[in-house]
């Protein structure tokens, strides 16, 4: 039984980040990194994590520790920074892959176009782009605590609305978000990605 859960700002050296991020984004990681090899994907994510200002950076992330052990991760930022974060993500992936980026884009062109078309958030929102909890820590309140922590961060930055996206097939996550006060605002359908956009007003 967990005795203590704490949430802290993330730090550049986090060995678990590749695994935790892949748990959250699942098959979306394949077109982003041009491979289905999980070890390679974890290495790419770990490199992005160390950089600043991209979608997977540590600088807009927080880590949950359960009795001193890393148990979960959340990434969130003002929605108006998402476009800039995406540009830095592309730049950092280009730096990692160099000439290999061209066959990567050719092979995953349809998926990349769909990812770019996703309308995740609006400028008046603080957007949660990633939430992940290690399987052995599921159903122990860690995801809820991370969500609560981001509410305080959003309000500190002057935002009164949170948003996130969730796969339309992920009913377990939808139940968690609904219990936490989120409601489905719209559906996003850009094959092969089918998501719900969920929002929560902060009072």
C-alpha positions, 0 to 999 in steps of 0.5 A, a space after each residue: 500500500 502506498 504511504 506517500 505520493 508527491 508531485 515535483 517539477 520534472 528534471 532532465 535525467 529521467 530514465 523512465 520517460 521513454 516508457 511512460 511517454 510511449 504508454 500515453 501516445 502508443 501508436 502515435 509514436 510510430 509516425 513521429 519517430 519513423 519506427 515501430 522499434 520501442 527501444 529506438 522510440 524510447 531513445 528518441 523520446 529521452 533525447 527530446 526530453 532533455 531539450 527544452 521547448 519541444 512537445 516532450 520537454 521536461 520543462 512543462 512536465 511534472 513527475 509523481 513519486 510514490 514512496 520515492 519511486 517514479 510512478 507517473 508523468 504529466 505534461 501540460 502548457 498554455 495552448 498558445 505555446 503548442 504550435 511553437 512546441 511542435 516546431 521545436 519538436 520537428 527541429 529536434 527530431 530532424 537533428 536526431 535523424 538527419 537524412 533519415 527524416 526523408 524516408 521517414 516522412 515518405 513512409 508515414 506521410 498520411 499519418 503525419 498529415 493527420 497529426 498536423 490536422 488535429 485541433 487539440 486546443 484553443 488559446 484560452 486553455 491550458 492544455 494537457 498533452 500527456 498523462 501516463 501512470 506506470 501499470 503497477 500504480 494504476 487505480 491508486 489515485 496517482 492520475 487524479 493527483 497529477 490532474 489536480 496538480 495541473 489545475 493549480 499550475 494552470 490557475 497560477 498562470 492565469 488560465 480558467 480552463 483545462 483541455 485534453 484529448 483522449 482516444 474515442 476507444 479509451 473508455 477507462 481514461 474517459 471515465 477518469 476524466 469525467 470523474 475529474 470534472 471534464 466533459 466531451 466538447 467535440 470529436 476529432 476525426 482525422 483517420 487513423 486518429 479518432 479522439 475526443 476533446 475534453 475540457 474542464 472550467 476552473 473556478 
